[in-house]
Amino acid sequence: MTRTLPLTIVMIAAAVLTIVLCTFTGPAGFGIPSAGQGAADIVGGIRLPRVLAAFFVGASLAVAGAAMQALFKNPMADPYILGTSSGGALGASLAIVFLGGFFVPIFAWIGAVVAILIVWSIAGRRGVISVETLLLTGIAVSFFFSAIVSFLIAIAGQNVHQIIFWLMGGFWNASPSDAILSACILVPAGALLFFMGRDLNALSLGEETAAHLGIDATRARWAVLGGSTLLVAGAVSIAGCIGFIGLVTPHIVRMLMGPDNRVVIPACILAGGMLLVISDTLARTFFSDLPVGIITAFIGAPFFIWLIHQRGMAT
Amino acid sequence: MNDKYSIHAQNLHAGYGTIEIVKSVSCTFAPGTFTGIIGPNGSGKTTLLRTFSRVIPASGILLLDGKPVSDYTPAELGMALGFVPQDEGRPFPYTVMQVVLMARYARTSRFAALVPEDYARCHRALAETGVSHLADRSIRTLSGGEWQRVLIARSLAQDTKVLLLDEPTSHLDLSHQSDILTLMRRLAGSGSTIIGVFHDLNLAALYCDRLIMIQHGELVADGTPAQVLTPKKIREVYGADVVTSCHPATGRTFLMPIKTANGTNSAGKPLNVQVISGGGSGSDLLHFLSGKCLSLSLGILATTDTDYLTAQALDIPCVPVLPFSPIPAHALEKFKRMLSRADRIILSVHPVGTGNLPVIGALSEVDPARIIIHLPEGRDFSSYDYAKGAAAAAFENLCAAGAQCTTSYDGILQHLYPVAPETHE
């Protein structure tokens, strides 16, 4: 409790610093590129929107991950692992193929909602959800939606590049409007989940426990599902499928600041944003603009395995 | 309408999906009482408790403090009723204090922080269940018993008038069981309504004012522990044989699972065994023999003798006589008839004075081959003689005449079944 405030200040400072430093970092090295109109365009018109979009998307995924972990009473939950991202990608792909790229965020949201409802109805209905059931259900849903996406790719014709973009996950074309869109989703949905911090705490001990503690458990559940799928859909429609940010960030935050969701949610906004901005900067600076999803998977998958190992040791 | 009851249930039905678990339950719970809900596994005890707390939808009438429970907002319900689950998943490493503070959520706006009074209440709750020292520990590191006491502390910190407990002592050791249940009695004494599901009938009988027995989701008995916990009822509902008695230290009903005597042997007529004991020498022996498919009888015994109480509890026929008076002739006659019917006579050596010497004397008329004498290891007959040598001499004579002597229960069994000495429990 006592170290929450200093840690928050440090994290805010670190987040601002990260945004600034990464905006001035690029393949050309660190610093403001040699003067000129082109340089200003690169920094202000391309890099800044990209850094901000990455920050908001990372924050969205991390907050959604933390909320889902509480709701599913399971620290292994994550939008990517639970198939929510695949659902979003499927919705986005459908919009690209059949609607020529309009309504992508809305379709991404519908896809994400459908995916999480399927997982919830199979694995989350009553009592304690075992890690195995949750992960297997998520994987099954993920595979199913990916198969449909692959089918769409096969028939997509000229839109195939756009779809493959969703699957890789990246910020190549991030525009100022992307940054604004992601902020517009993050602010209300993040605020909703932040003010539901204690509902999340109670829900993470079980819906019945929450009800016995005086929480409107049913309403809280739908609000958390709605808010977190909205965040995932926004993230997916801007940057495609980026895995593991939603899993790794809440874990790091809980290690630093404890599991109280009233602290975890805001801290995830800062930490998730920073993680993805740094990952994306690495991607575009050192790996000739590799899709950032590959970087996060490289870091996140071993972390996930380490978590499973830790749990095995604990039980 | 029914303001004097904390909980008023009428014709309550509840279940999961299409399966009905609670069937037509009607009962009321008054403030200041501690009620135990008992019943066999799967009878619907926990479901009934969860129906009271509204987490399972129910049909019928359910009033909480005179107001339909469905009219309560979630927060109001959280301030009116506390619930202690048997166990609760612990996926995240909250500290004990963080978990207990959740009790105060119902009383605080989501936009406000908890105030010092909330912390003070929670610290008091931790102290009441004896887990103050764990306040800053991660809940994932607690033992099952510590966690259960934390859950109880959390429900205390909710400050509710009604407290529902689902097997609150299932993970607790002996001393914590009594601490927690004494605490519950105290809460009931100060006006709370406590309802607990119990597996351990003796604990329930010891601490509850009233017991409700559930079978197949229906209420089958309701009353004081002594009214509800009769051997007949237990046999009907649990299918178990028990003996009930009054606990000497507490005066409360107390029961013990036991195979009662005089079971029949499927292989034919059970062996008729007459046991002669006194001064408590037979209690343990009778208990040992009572599961062995024997037709037991006992006597002669004074009604104040411990062995007489044992015989009553185990439902063994006995020849009783008044204490501190000579054995009347008709009792001795009855005893002799029993002796003549008995296939085997077990004489558990016990203190014999001039008063009960005729009992031993009667044995001289019996075929000594039918007599088995049990003399505890390391004792001799004279140490039981309170008749100036006459008793010891009577014992010696029986031995000399050919009665079987043994120092162990196994020895008794071997003499009871000389051909097939296998024992069946």
Interface residues (C-beta under 8 A of the other chain):
Chain A: A70 K73 N74 P75 V128 F195 M196 R198 D199 N201 A202 S204 L205 G206 E208 T209 A211 H212 L213 G214 I215 D216 A217 R254 G258 P259 D260 A314
Chain B: R50 S53 R54 V55 T73 P74 A75 E76 L77 G78 M79 L81 G82 F83 P85 E88 G89 R90 P91 F92 P93 Y94 T95 Q98 V99 M102 A103 Y105 A106 R107 R110 F111 R140 S155 Q158
